Amino acid sequence: MPFRIQQPSLDSSAGPFRRALQYVYSALYYSFYDWTREMPRYKRVITWVGILMQGYAIYCFWARSLVWPLMWPKGFPLYASAWLIYVVGASLMNGMLTSEFFRKTQLEADQIAARQIQQTLHPEKLDELPGYKVETFYKPFRDVGGDYFDVIELPDNRTLFAIADVSGKGMPAALLAANIQALVRSIANVEPDPLALARQIDKHLSRYTPIDRFATAVFVVLTRDSGELTYVNAGHNAPIVFCSGSTTLLEATGMPLGLFADAEYEARTAVIPRGGALLLFTDGLTDSIQDKDPANRLRDALADSSGRTMSNLKSLVDPKFNEDDVTILLVKRTASAGVNPTPSP
C-alpha cells in the first residue's frame, strides 16, 4: 500500500502575506490529518480501538467511574482498572504505529534503491555526435518514473533515439520502463530498425504484461551524414522537426505498445535540415504548460536562436500543473552538418 498524502498546494509566486496564510493552512491540515488512513484496514481498526480505550480510560479517571452514572468501583480498583485500560490501549496503538513505521521505512528504502537503479538506466553522459548537439532533461513526478529515453550509437554513422511513456506512475511504471529499456538495447544490437523495435516490443508487452499496462513510444534512427530520419511513432506525442520557423510533426504511425500483439506499425521518413532541430518529449511537458495552445509555446521555445533552447523548454514546466514525469530529448543539427538530401516521400 503506497504512502501517499494529498498535500496542500503552495504557490511559491504568492506574496509574503499569502504565503504565510498558506503555511498556516498547511500546518492545520497536517494537525488534523487522519494518519491511520495510510494503514491497512485491520491495522487501522486496531489502532482506533487503542485510541478509544485510552480516551475511555481518561474519562474513567475524570468521572471516577467505569460505567456512567454508576459510581463504582471507587478507590484503588477504579484507578487500577482505568490505568490497565489505558496501558492496553496505548500498547495497541503504539504497536500498530510502530509496525506501520517500519513498513513505510522499508518502502522508502526500496524507493530510494529503485530511484538509484533507474538513474543508471538513463544515459548520464552522451557521446558527442559530429555535426549534432544532443541535450536531455528528465524529471520524474515521484521518486521513480515511467518515462524512458535512450541514445544508442549504431553502425554506418547512425544513431537511435528512443523515448517512451508508460501508463501509470510510480514503481509499476518504472519496472515496465526498465523492461522496455532492456528490450530496446537487446533488439537494437541485432536489428537496429524502428519498425522491428516497435513490432517486437509490442508483442513482448502484450504477452508478458497486464492488460491495463501499455506504453507510447517513438523510435528514430538518424543518419548523421544526411540528416535523414526513419521513425515509428507508437501512439506517442508527435516529435517536432523545427527549422527557420517551419515545423514538421512526426505523427503517430501505429498504436501504443502492449495493447494488441498483432498491432500494425508503419515506418516513415523525415529530415533534420541544417540548422534545424528534432524535439522528442513526453506528455508531462505539454500538460505542465499553462497555455491553451502548448504546441505554440513549444514552437516559440524552439525558435529561440540564442542557444538556450533547452533552458527555454524547461522553463515551460509550471509546478502548479506538473502532475506527470517530464522527459525532453533535443537534437540540434549544426549549420555545417553535411548536405541535405531530398526528403523522402
C-alpha positions in Angstrom: 0.0 0.0 0.0 1.8 3.2 -1.1 2.3 6.0 1.3 0.6 8.9 -0.4 -0.8 12.0 1.2 -2.6 14.7 -0.8 -0.6 17.7 0.3 -1.9 21.2 0.2 -0.6 23.1 -2.8 1.7 26.1 -2.1 2.0 28.9 -4.5 5.7 30.0 -4.5 4.8 33.1 -6.6 2.4 34.5 -4.0 3.2 37.5 -1.8 4.6 37.2 1.8 1.1 37.5 3.5 -0.5 35.0 1.2 2.4 32.6 1.7 2.0 32.9 5.4 -1.6 32.0 5.2 -0.8 29.0 3.0 1.7 27.8 5.6 -0.8 28.2 8.4 -3.3 26.3 6.4 -0.8 23.5 5.7 0.1 23.3 9.4 -3.6 23.0 10.3 -4.2 20.4 7.6 -1.4 18.1 8.9 -2.5 18.7 12.5 -6.0 17.2 11.8 -4.9 14.7 9.2 -6.0 11.1 10.0 -2.7 9.3 9.6 -4.3 6.0 10.2 -5.9 6.3 6.7 -2.5 5.3 5.3 -2.7 1.9 7.1 -4.2 -1.4 6.0 -7.7 -1.8 7.3 -7.0 -4.3 10.1 -4.2 -2.1 11.5 -6.4 1.0 11.3 -9.2 -0.8 13.3 -6.8 -2.0 16.0 -5.2 1.5 16.2 -8.6 3.1 16.7 -9.5 0.6 19.3 -6.4 1.5 21.2 -7.2 5.2 20.8 -10.7 4.8 22.1 -9.6 2.7 25.0 -7.2 5.5 26.0 -10.0 8.0 25.7 -12.3 5.8 27.8 -9.6 5.4 30.5 -9.2 9.2 30.7 -12.9 9.5 31.1 -12.9 7.0 33.9 -10.3 9.0 35.7 -12.3 12.2 35.3 -15.7 10.7 36.2 -14.3 8.3 38.9 -16.4 5.5 37.5 -16.0 2.8 34.9 -19.7 3.0 33.8 -21.5 6.3 34.0 -23.5 7.2 36.1 -22.8 4.2 38.4 -20.1 5.4 40.8 -18.4 2.1 41.2 -15.8 0.9 41.9 -14.1 3.5 43.9 -10.6 4.0 45.2 -7.8 1.7 44.1 -9.8 -0.8 42.0 -11.1 2.1 39.9 -7.7 3.6 39.2 -6.1 0.2 38.6 -8.7 -0.8 36.1 -8.7 2.6 34.3 -4.9 2.5 34.2 -4.9 -1.0 32.8 -7.4 0.0 30.1 -5.1 3.0 29.2 -2.0 0.9 29.1 -3.6 -1.8 26.9 -5.0 0.9 24.6 -1.6 2.7 24.3 0.2 -0.6 23.6 -2.2 -1.5 20.8 -1.9 1.9 19.2 1.9 2.1 19.6 2.3 -1.4 18.3 0.3 -0.7 15.2 2.0 2.7 14.6 5.5 1.1 15.1 4.6 -1.7 12.7 3.4 0.8 10.1 6.5 3.0 10.6 8.8 0.0 9.9 6.8 -0.8 6.8 6.9 2.7 5.5 10.6 2.9 6.2 11.2 -0.3 4.2 9.1 1.1 1.4 11.1 4.3 1.4 14.3 2.4 1.3 13.1 0.3 -1.6 12.0 3.5 -3.5 15.5 5.1 -2.9 17.1 1.9 -4.3 14.7 1.9 -7.2 15.5 5.5 -8.0 19.2 4.9 -7.9 18.8 1.9 -10.2 16.6 3.8 -12.6 19.1 6.6 -12.8 21.6 4.2 -14.2 19.2 3.2 -16.9 19.2 6.7 -18.4 22.3 7.9 -20.1 24.1 10.4 -17.9 26.7 11.5 -20.3 26.1 11.3 -24.1 28.8 10.7 -26.6 29.4 13.6 -28.9 27.8 13.3 -32.3 29.8 15.1 -35.1 27.6 17.8 -36.5 24.9 17.5 -33.8 24.3 18.6 -30.3 22.1 16.4 -28.1 20.6 17.6 -24.8 18.3 15.7 -22.4 16.2 16.5 -19.4 14.4 14.1 -17.1 12.2 14.9 -14.1 10.1 12.1 -12.5 6.9 13.2 -10.8 7.6 10.8 -7.9 10.8 9.1 -6.7 10.7 6.8 -9.7 9.0 7.5 -13.0 7.6 5.7 -16.0 9.4 7.7 -18.7 12.3 6.2 -20.7 14.7 7.7 -23.1 17.9 6.5 -24.7 20.5 7.4 -27.3 22.3 4.4 -28.9 25.2 4.6 -31.3 24.7 2.4 -34.4 27.0 1.3 -37.3 27.3 3.4 -40.5 27.1 6.8 -38.8 23.6 6.2 -37.5 22.1 7.0 -34.1 19.0 5.6 -32.5 16.9 7.9 -30.3 14.2 6.2 -28.3 11.6 7.7 -25.9 8.7 6.1 -24.2 5.9 6.9 -21.7 4.5 4.0 -19.6 0.9 4.2 -18.4 0.6 4.9 -14.7 3.1 6.2 -12.2 5.4 5.0 -9.5 7.1 1.7 -9.1 4.9 -0.4 -11.6 5.5 2.1 -14.3 9.2 2.3 -13.5 9.6 -1.5 -13.7 7.9 -1.6 -17.1 10.1 1.3 -18.3 13.2 -0.7 -17.3 11.8 -3.6 -19.2 11.4 -1.5 -22.3 14.9 -0.2 -22.0 16.3 -3.7 -21.8 14.3 -4.7 -24.9 15.4 -1.7 -26.9 19.1 -2.3 -26.1 18.9 -6.0 -26.9 16.9 -5.7 -30.1 19.0 -2.7 -31.4 22.1 -4.8 -31.2 20.6 -7.4 -33.6 18.1 -5.4 -35.8 18.5 -1.6 -35.3 15.4 -0.8 -37.2 12.5 1.3 -35.8 9.8 -0.9 -37.3 11.4 -4.1 -35.8 11.7 -2.4 -32.5 8.0 -1.4 -32.4 6.8 -4.8 -33.5 8.9 -7.0 -31.2 8.4 -4.8 -28.1 4.6 -4.7 -28.8 4.5 -8.5 -28.9 6.5 -8.8 -25.8 4.5 -6.4 -23.7 1.2 -7.8 -25.0 2.3 -11.3 -23.9 4.0 -10.6 -20.6 2.4 -7.5 -19.0 -1.0 -6.9 -17.5 -3.8 -5.9 -19.9 -4.0 -2.4 -18.4 -0.3 -1.7 -18.9 0.9 -0.2 -22.1 3.4 2.4 -23.3 3.6 5.1 -26.0 6.9 5.3 -27.7 8.9 6.8 -30.6 11.9 5.1 -32.2 14.0 7.3 -34.5 17.1 6.3 -36.4 19.2 9.3 -37.6 21.6 9.0 -40.5 24.0 11.7 -39.4 25.6 12.4 -42.8 22.4 13.3 -44.4 20.2 14.2 -41.5 17.5 11.7 -42.6 15.2 10.3 -40.0 13.5 6.9 -40.1 10.9 6.7 -37.4 8.0 4.8 -35.9 5.6 6.6 -33.6 3.6 4.2 -31.4 0.8 6.5 -30.2 3.2 9.0 -28.7 3.2 12.8 -28.7 4.3 13.8 -32.1 8.0 14.8 -32.1 8.7 18.2 -33.8 11.3 18.9 -36.5 11.9 22.6 -36.5 13.9 24.9 -38.8 13.6 28.6 -39.7 10.1 29.0 -38.3 8.7 25.9 -40.0 7.7 22.8 -38.1 7.1 19.2 -39.2 5.2 16.8 -36.8 6.2 13.2 -36.8 2.6 11.9 -36.2 1.6 8.5 -34.9 2.2 5.6 -37.2 0.7 2.9 -35.0 -1.0 2.1 -31.7 0.7 2.3 -28.2 2.8 -0.7 -27.4 1.3 -3.6 -25.5 -2.4 -3.2 -26.4 -2.5 -5.8 -29.2 0.1 -8.4 -30.1 -0.7 -8.1 -33.8 -0.8 -4.3 -34.0 0.4 -2.8 -37.3 3.1 -0.1 -37.5 4.5 2.0 -40.3 7.9 3.4 -40.7 8.2 6.9 -42.2 11.0 9.3 -43.0 11.8 12.9 -42.4 14.8 15.2 -42.5 16.5 17.5 -39.9 17.7 20.4 -42.1 21.0 22.1 -41.5 20.5 24.4 -38.5 17.3 22.6 -37.6 16.3 20.6 -34.5 14.4 17.5 -33.5 12.4 17.6 -30.3 11.1 14.4 -28.6 9.1 14.7 -25.4 6.5 13.1 -23.2 3.1 14.5 -22.4 4.3 15.5 -19.0 5.9 18.5 -20.7 2.8 19.7 -22.6 0.5 19.0 -19.6 2.7 21.2 -17.5 2.4 24.3 -19.8 -0.1 26.9 -18.6 -1.4 27.8 -22.0 -4.4 26.9 -24.2 -2.0 26.1 -27.0 1.1 24.4 -25.5 2.3 23.4 -29.0 2.6 27.1 -29.8 4.7 27.6 -26.7 7.0 24.7 -27.8 7.5 26.3 -31.2 8.4 29.6 -29.6 11.0 27.9 -27.4 12.4 26.1 -30.4 12.6 29.4 -32.4 15.0 31.0 -29.9 18.3 31.4 -31.7 20.2 32.4 -28.5 21.3 28.8 -27.9 19.2 28.5 -24.8 16.5 26.2 -26.3 16.7 23.5 -23.6 16.5 26.2 -20.8 13.5 27.7 -22.5 11.8 24.3 -22.7 12.5 23.5 -19.1 11.1 26.9 -18.0 7.8 26.0 -19.6 7.2 23.4 -16.9 4.8 25.0 -14.4 5.0 23.3 -11.0 1.3 24.1 -10.4 0.3 22.0 -13.4 3.0 19.4 -13.3 1.4 16.0 -12.4 3.5 13.6 -14.5 7.0 12.7 -15.4 8.7 15.2 -17.8 11.2 14.0 -20.4 12.8 16.1 -23.1 15.2 14.9 -25.8 16.6 17.7 -28.1 18.7 17.0 -31.1 20.2 20.1 -32.9 21.9 19.9 -36.2 24.6 22.4 -36.8 24.6 24.5 -40.0 27.6 22.7 -41.3 26.4 19.2 -40.6 26.6 17.7 -44.1 24.4 18.2 -47.1 20.6 17.9 -47.0 19.2 15.2 -49.2 15.9 15.4 -51.0 13.3 14.5 -48.5 11.7 11.1 -49.0 8.0 11.0 -49.8 
